[in-house]
Amino acid sequence: MNTHTQILRFLLVGTATVLIDLVTYRTILFAGAPVGPAKAAGFFVGSVFAYFVNRSWTFARHKKSHPLWETAAFIAVYSATLLANIGINSYILAMLGRTEKGILIAFLAATGVSAMLNFLGMKFIAFRTIRV
């Protein structure tokens, strides 16, 4: 599968993932949780969805794959991008305040950076094609 197709599929999966993340994040914030844990929970729920759909559809890892390696690499990539996501989100909220506009801008900025890092990490680390 070519990179262009992978990017298009990743963007579709990413859109669904962002919506899952946002709904989870906002629901937990509404329940009164602090920003950090709420953001982490949203990111985690979205990540589980993204793993299964990206593995099977975006990067078509059905046969000749190494599921234990891929799962460990995916967790490592997402753990690193989770830290970036939470850090960017918190930094922007500190700058703009916890207003509706601030929350949205912080969410979008954190999501954009982590999405780019996630695609690169999945393509070149977690779901890379190993040639023998």
C-alpha positions in Angstrom: 0.0 0.0 0.0 1.4 3.4 -0.9 2.0 6.2 1.6 -0.7 8.4 0.0 -3.4 5.8 0.7 -2.0 5.3 4.3 -2.2 9.0 4.9 -5.8 9.2 3.7 -6.8 6.3 5.8 -4.9 7.6 8.8 -6.8 10.9 8.5 -10.1 9.2 8.4 -9.2 7.0 11.4 -7.7 10.0 13.1 -10.9 12.0 12.7 -12.9 9.3 14.4 -10.2 9.0 17.0 -10.2 12.7 17.7 -14.0 12.7 18.2 -13.7 9.8 20.6 -10.9 11.6 22.5 -12.8 14.9 22.6 -16.1 13.3 23.8 -14.3 11.3 26.5 -12.1 14.4 27.5 -15.1 16.8 27.8 -17.3 14.2 29.6 -14.6 13.7 32.2 -13.9 17.4 32.5 -17.7 18.0 33.0 -17.7 15.4 35.8 -15.1 17.6 37.6 -11.8 15.9 37.0 -8.6 17.8 36.6 -7.4 18.6 33.1 -4.4 16.2 33.1 -6.2 13.0 34.0 -9.2 13.9 31.8 -6.9 14.5 28.8 -5.0 11.3 29.5 -8.2 9.3 29.6 -9.5 10.8 26.4 -6.2 10.1 24.7 -6.1 6.5 26.0 -9.6 5.7 24.8 -8.9 7.1 21.4 -5.6 5.3 21.3 -7.2 1.9 21.8 -9.5 2.6 18.9 -6.7 3.9 16.7 -4.5 0.8 17.4 -7.0 -1.7 16.2 -8.2 0.3 13.2 -4.8 1.5 12.0 -3.2 -1.9 12.4 -5.9 -3.7 10.4 -6.9 -1.0 7.9 -4.5 1.9 7.5 -1.3 -0.2 7.6 -3.0 -3.6 6.6 -1.1 -5.6 9.1 -2.9 -8.9 8.7 -0.3 -11.4 7.7 3.4 -11.7 8.3 3.2 -9.3 11.1 4.7 -9.4 14.6 1.8 -8.6 16.9 3.8 -8.5 20.2 6.4 -6.3 18.7 3.8 -4.1 17.0 1.8 -3.7 20.2 4.8 -2.9 22.3 6.1 -0.4 19.7 2.6 1.2 19.4 2.4 1.6 23.2 5.9 3.2 23.2 4.9 5.6 20.3 1.6 6.5 21.9 3.2 6.9 25.4 5.7 9.4 24.0 3.0 11.3 22.1 0.7 11.2 25.1 3.3 13.2 27.0 3.6 15.7 24.2 -0.3 15.9 23.9 -0.8 16.6 27.6 2.1 19.0 27.8 1.0 21.1 24.8 -2.6 21.0 26.0 -1.7 22.1 29.5 0.8 24.8 28.3 -1.8 26.4 26.0 -4.5 26.3 28.7 -2.1 28.0 31.0 -1.6 30.7 28.4 -5.2 31.1 27.2 -7.1 30.1 30.4 -9.7 27.4 30.9 -12.4 29.0 28.7 -14.3 27.4 26.0 -12.1 29.0 23.4 -8.9 28.1 25.4 -10.0 24.4 25.8 -10.8 24.1 22.1 -7.5 25.7 20.9 -5.4 23.7 23.3 -7.2 20.5 22.3 -6.7 21.1 18.6 -3.0 22.1 19.0 -2.2 19.1 21.2 -4.1 16.8 18.8 -2.4 18.1 15.7 1.1 17.7 17.0 0.4 14.2 18.5 -1.3 13.1 15.3 1.7 14.0 13.2 4.0 12.2 15.6 1.7 9.2 15.8 1.6 8.7 12.0 5.4 8.9 11.7 5.8 6.5 14.7 3.3 4.0 13.3 4.6 4.1 9.8 8.3 3.9 10.6 8.3 2.1 14.0 5.2 0.2 15.0 3.7 -1.0 11.7 6.8 -0.8 9.5 7.2 -3.4 6.9 10.1 -5.7 7.8 11.8 -7.0 4.7 13.6 -10.3 5.0 
